[in-house]
Amino acid sequence: MKKTHVGLILILALAMAGGGWAQEVEFNYNGRVKTQGQPFDGTGMFKFSLVSKTADLTFWANDGTSLDGSEPTTHVLVAVQNGFFSVDIGDTDLDGMASLDASLFNGDEKVYLRTWFNDGTHGFEVLSPDRKVANPALLGSQSFHEITLYVNTTSGDDRYSGLQSNKAKKTIQAAWDALPPLIRRDAIIYVYGGTYREDAWLTGKTLLDNATITITKDPASASDVLVSGADEPATTTIVRSGFTLVGQKNVAVSDIDFEYCGAAIKAEKGSTLVVSDCNMTDCGSYGLYVSEMSSAEATRLTIARAIWTWQWGVRVTRSSSARLDSCTISDYSTCGATVTYLSELYVKDTTATNAYSGFSAGALGYVNFISGTGNNHATNCTYGVRGTTNSVVDGANDYVVFSGCGTDTDAATGAVFYH
């Protein structure tokens, strides 16, 4: 049986689903088939897969299950007239056609359409060649519903779509990059337990309507997620930071641990961050760094030990703001938490231990200690709370408990302490 097909046309077709915009997309595929040299007429049986260039990796299949490069199990019936057919890939109104998620097209991997055809007599054969999907960015450029991506450092592959746990990305960076540039609904990246030796740059996504991108541990994982700034075999030598936000709004990070990073998390250039339930240990200079008109809300962080000479558990600077709630900071030789240069730091139920300064307000910085369910604590510090030139400290005498400090509160010339 001789079969040929020609032509591939893409049209973006964002459909309504569930009362709002859906992220599923469709594109039209048309071509021509012949059987024994003659144009086929009738109802043909087709199978479709979106594959890598070498066809050893399947990103999507019409049956939704054949994702290992193999032929799909079920088929789709398509009308063929004088050899010509036209079908919308991803049209779930067709029996046997799985939905197609726009996020599949956000990666760097080139995508090809592979087609199998059966005239009802001769069985299924692959139509050659596989057809490259042109302009996939048009399909993956926007997200209109919630996105879930999976990352698994052990079983994942950055060529996978990441849309299913058994087709997870290998790196957090690849999952981030797979998100569309414009996001209207919440997105979540589930990271399976294991050690991730990477510096993830979180930037370039525009979020509308208060959408949030969350990076958190996969609830299916029993083991912890660890982001390491060190490489094997020198697993304690810092060579990079952990997460870096650059001009990125509305990012939430939770239940992720960091070790041996230059900085565990940096939020810079107008970023907004919510971070909770993270451990940041043995970092270089910073656990959490907030700078250049950025803001952060930090809850239940454990920030312990630093390696480099200048050390701040939390540093807020350059017209930025941060709020610490129920955090523990220990063993930072310079300062547990500091705020400088037209920035604000709010502290509630937080403890700083074994630091030169437990908490400090530097030049043009403002720190405000807030009453919570308990108190803030400065323990075994040279200075419990310190205000340097032209700084303001509010509430230290009312809402900080001092224990074992050389000096509980210290005000340099120009520093103002309010009760």
JODA-V712342 format. One record per backbone hydrogen bond with DSSP energy under -0.5 kcal/mol. CO is the residue of the C=O (numbers start at 1). NH is the residue of the N-H. E is the energy in kcal/mol with one decimal. If there is no record, write none. Layout:
# JODA-V712342
co->CO nh->NH e->E
co->CO nh->NH e->E
This chain:
# JODA-V712342
co->1 nh->3 e->-0.5
co->2 nh->37 e->-0.7
co->15 nh->22 e->-1.6
co->17 nh->20 e->-1.6
co->20 nh->17 e->-2.5
co->23 nh->102 e->-1.1
co->24 nh->15 e->-1.0
co->26 nh->13 e->-0.7
co->27 nh->89 e->-2.8
co->29 nh->87 e->-2.5
co->31 nh->85 e->-2.1
co->33 nh->40 e->-1.9
co->35 nh->38 e->-1.8
co->38 nh->35 e->-3.1
co->40 nh->83 e->-2.6
co->42 nh->44 e->-0.7
co->42 nh->80 e->-3.1
co->44 nh->46 e->-0.5
co->44 nh->78 e->-2.5
co->45 nh->118 e->-2.0
co->46 nh->76 e->-3.2
co->47 nh->116 e->-2.5
co->48 nh->62 e->-2.5
co->49 nh->51 e->-0.6
co->49 nh->114 e->-3.3
co->50 nh->59 e->-3.3
co->50 nh->60 e->-1.3
co->51 nh->112 e->-2.6
co->52 nh->55 e->-1.4
co->57 nh->52 e->-2.2
co->57 nh->59 e->-0.5
co->60 nh->50 e->-2.8
co->61 nh->64 e->-1.8
co->62 nh->98 e->-1.0
co->65 nh->67 e->-1.8
co->67 nh->58 e->-0.7
co->76 nh->46 e->-2.9
co->78 nh->44 e->-2.7
co->79 nh->86 e->-0.5
co->80 nh->42 e->-2.7
co->81 nh->84 e->-2.2
co->83 nh->33 e->-2.6
co->84 nh->81 e->-2.4
co->85 nh->31 e->-1.5
co->87 nh->29 e->-3.1
co->87 nh->89 e->-0.8
co->88 nh->91 e->-1.8
co->89 nh->27 e->-1.4
co->90 nh->92 e->-1.0
co->91 nh->94 e->-1.8
co->94 nh->97 e->-2.0
co->96 nh->98 e->-0.6
co->99 nh->101 e->-0.5
co->100 nh->25 e->-2.6
co->101 nh->104 e->-1.6
co->102 nh->105 e->-1.9
co->103 nh->106 e->-1.9
co->104 nh->107 e->-0.6
co->111 nh->133 e->-2.9
co->112 nh->51 e->-3.0
co->112 nh->114 e->-0.6
co->113 nh->131 e->-2.3
co->114 nh->49 e->-2.2
co->115 nh->127 e->-3.2
co->116 nh->47 e->-2.0
co->117 nh->125 e->-1.8
co->118 nh->45 e->-2.2
co->125 nh->117 e->-2.5
co->126 nh->128 e->-0.5
co->127 nh->115 e->-0.6
co->128 nh->5 e->-0.5
co->130 nh->132 e->-0.5
co->131 nh->113 e->-3.5
co->132 nh->134 e->-0.7
co->133 nh->136 e->-0.6
co->135 nh->138 e->-1.7
co->136 nh->139 e->-1.2
co->136 nh->140 e->-1.7
co->137 nh->141 e->-0.6
co->141 nh->182 e->-0.9
co->143 nh->184 e->-1.5
co->147 nh->188 e->-2.5
co->149 nh->190 e->-3.0
co->150 nh->169 e->-2.9
co->151 nh->192 e->-3.1
co->152 nh->156 e->-2.1
co->157 nh->160 e->-2.1
co->162 nh->150 e->-2.3
co->164 nh->167 e->-1.8
co->165 nh->168 e->-0.7
co->167 nh->162 e->-2.0
co->168 nh->157 e->-2.4
co->169 nh->152 e->-3.3
co->171 nh->175 e->-1.5
co->172 nh->176 e->-2.5
co->173 nh->177 e->-2.7
co->174 nh->178 e->-1.4
co->175 nh->179 e->-0.7
co->176 nh->179 e->-1.4
co->181 nh->206 e->-3.3
co->182 nh->143 e->-1.7
co->183 nh->208 e->-2.8
co->186 nh->147 e->-1.7
co->187 nh->214 e->-2.5
co->188 nh->149 e->-2.5
co->188 nh->190 e->-0.6
co->189 nh->191 e->-0.6
co->189 nh->216 e->-2.3
co->190 nh->151 e->-2.5
co->190 nh->192 e->-0.6
co->191 nh->218 e->-2.7
co->194 nh->196 e->-0.5
co->194 nh->226 e->-2.8
co->195 nh->197 e->-0.6
co->196 nh->198 e->-1.4
co->196 nh->228 e->-2.1
co->198 nh->200 e->-0.6
co->199 nh->201 e->-0.5
co->200 nh->202 e->-0.7
co->200 nh->244 e->-2.5
co->201 nh->203 e->-0.9
co->202 nh->246 e->-1.4
co->205 nh->207 e->-0.6
co->206 nh->183 e->-3.0
co->208 nh->211 e->-1.5
co->212 nh->187 e->-2.6
co->212 nh->214 e->-0.6
co->213 nh->252 e->-2.9
co->214 nh->189 e->-3.3
co->214 nh->216 e->-0.5
co->215 nh->254 e->-2.2
co->216 nh->191 e->-2.8
co->218 nh->221 e->-2.3
co->224 nh->194 e->-1.9
co->224 nh->226 e->-0.5
co->225 nh->257 e->-2.5
co->226 nh->196 e->-3.3
co->226 nh->228 e->-0.6
co->227 nh->259 e->-2.2
co->229 nh->239 e->-3.1
co->229 nh->240 e->-0.9
co->233 nh->235 e->-2.0
co->234 nh->231 e->-0.5
co->234 nh->237 e->-1.7
co->236 nh->238 e->-0.6
co->237 nh->231 e->-0.5
co->240 nh->262 e->-1.8
co->242 nh->200 e->-1.8
co->243 nh->266 e->-2.3
co->244 nh->202 e->-2.9
co->245 nh->268 e->-2.4
co->247 nh->249 e->-0.6
co->248 nh->272 e->-1.9
co->250 nh->213 e->-2.4
co->251 nh->274 e->-2.3
co->252 nh->215 e->-2.8
co->253 nh->276 e->-2.3
co->254 nh->217 e->-0.6
co->257 nh->227 e->-3.2
co->258 nh->281 e->-2.5
co->259 nh->229 e->-2.1
co->261 nh->284 e->-2.9
co->262 nh->285 e->-2.4
co->262 nh->286 e->-1.5
co->263 nh->242 e->-2.5
co->264 nh->243 e->-2.6
co->265 nh->289 e->-2.3
co->266 nh->245 e->-3.5
co->266 nh->268 e->-0.5
co->267 nh->291 e->-2.7
co->268 nh->247 e->-2.7
co->271 nh->295 e->-2.3
co->272 nh->251 e->-1.9
co->273 nh->297 e->-2.0
co->274 nh->253 e->-2.6
co->275 nh->299 e->-2.4
co->276 nh->255 e->-1.4
co->278 nh->302 e->-2.3
co->279 nh->258 e->-3.2
co->280 nh->304 e->-2.4
co->281 nh->260 e->-1.4
co->283 nh->307 e->-2.2
co->284 nh->308 e->-1.5
co->285 nh->312 e->-3.5
co->286 nh->264 e->-1.3
co->287 nh->265 e->-2.0
co->288 nh->315 e->-2.2
co->289 nh->267 e->-2.9
co->290 nh->317 e->-2.5
co->292 nh->270 e->-2.1
co->294 nh->321 e->-1.9
co->295 nh->273 e->-2.0
co->296 nh->298 e->-0.5
co->296 nh->323 e->-1.8
co->297 nh->275 e->-2.9
co->298 nh->325 e->-2.3
co->299 nh->277 e->-1.8
co->301 nh->303 e->-0.5
co->301 nh->328 e->-2.8
co->302 nh->280 e->-3.3
co->302 nh->304 e->-0.5
co->303 nh->330 e->-2.5
co->304 nh->282 e->-2.0
co->305 nh->283 e->-1.1
co->309 nh->311 e->-0.6
co->311 nh->335 e->-1.6
co->312 nh->287 e->-0.9
co->313 nh->287 e->-1.4
co->313 nh->288 e->-2.2
co->314 nh->338 e->-2.5
co->315 nh->290 e->-2.8
co->316 nh->340 e->-2.3
co->317 nh->292 e->-0.6
co->318 nh->293 e->-2.3
co->320 nh->344 e->-2.0
co->321 nh->296 e->-1.4
co->322 nh->346 e->-2.4
co->323 nh->298 e->-3.2
co->324 nh->348 e->-2.2
co->325 nh->300 e->-2.3
co->327 nh->351 e->-2.4
co->328 nh->303 e->-3.2
co->329 nh->353 e->-2.7
co->330 nh->305 e->-2.4
co->331 nh->306 e->-0.6
co->331 nh->333 e->-0.5
co->332 nh->356 e->-1.0
co->334 nh->357 e->-0.8
co->335 nh->313 e->-1.9
co->336 nh->314 e->-1.5
co->337 nh->360 e->-2.1
co->338 nh->316 e->-2.1
co->339 nh->362 e->-3.4
co->341 nh->319 e->-2.6
co->343 nh->366 e->-1.8
co->344 nh->322 e->-1.6
co->345 nh->368 e->-2.8
co->346 nh->324 e->-3.2
co->347 nh->370 e->-3.2
co->348 nh->326 e->-2.3
co->350 nh->377 e->-2.3
co->351 nh->329 e->-3.0
co->352 nh->379 e->-2.8
co->353 nh->331 e->-1.9
co->354 nh->332 e->-0.6
co->355 nh->382 e->-1.5
co->356 nh->383 e->-2.8
co->357 nh->336 e->-2.5
co->358 nh->337 e->-1.3
co->359 nh->386 e->-2.4
co->360 nh->339 e->-1.5
co->360 nh->362 e->-0.5
co->361 nh->388 e->-2.8
co->362 nh->365 e->-2.3
co->363 nh->341 e->-3.2
co->364 nh->342 e->-1.6
co->364 nh->343 e->-0.7
co->365 nh->392 e->-2.4
co->366 nh->345 e->-2.3
co->367 nh->394 e->-2.7
co->368 nh->347 e->-2.6
co->370 nh->349 e->-0.6
co->374 nh->372 e->-1.0
co->376 nh->401 e->-3.0
co->377 nh->352 e->-2.8
co->378 nh->403 e->-2.2
co->379 nh->354 e->-2.0
co->381 nh->406 e->-2.1
co->382 nh->407 e->-1.9
co->383 nh->358 e->-2.7
co->384 nh->359 e->-1.8
co->385 nh->410 e->-2.1
co->386 nh->361 e->-2.3
co->387 nh->412 e->-3.3
co->388 nh->391 e->-1.1
co->389 nh->364 e->-0.6
co->390 nh->364 e->-1.5
co->391 nh->416 e->-2.5
co->392 nh->367 e->-2.3
co->393 nh->418 e->-3.5
co->394 nh->369 e->-3.1
co->395 nh->399 e->-2.7
co->396 nh->400 e->-1.0
co->399 nh->376 e->-2.2
co->400 nh->402 e->-0.5
co->401 nh->378 e->-2.4
co->403 nh->380 e->-3.0
co->407 nh->384 e->-2.9
co->408 nh->385 e->-2.5
co->410 nh->387 e->-3.0
co->410 nh->412 e->-0.5
co->412 nh->415 e->-2.3
co->416 nh->393 e->-3.0
co->416 nh->418 e->-0.5
co->418 nh->395 e->-2.2
co->418 nh->396 e->-0.6
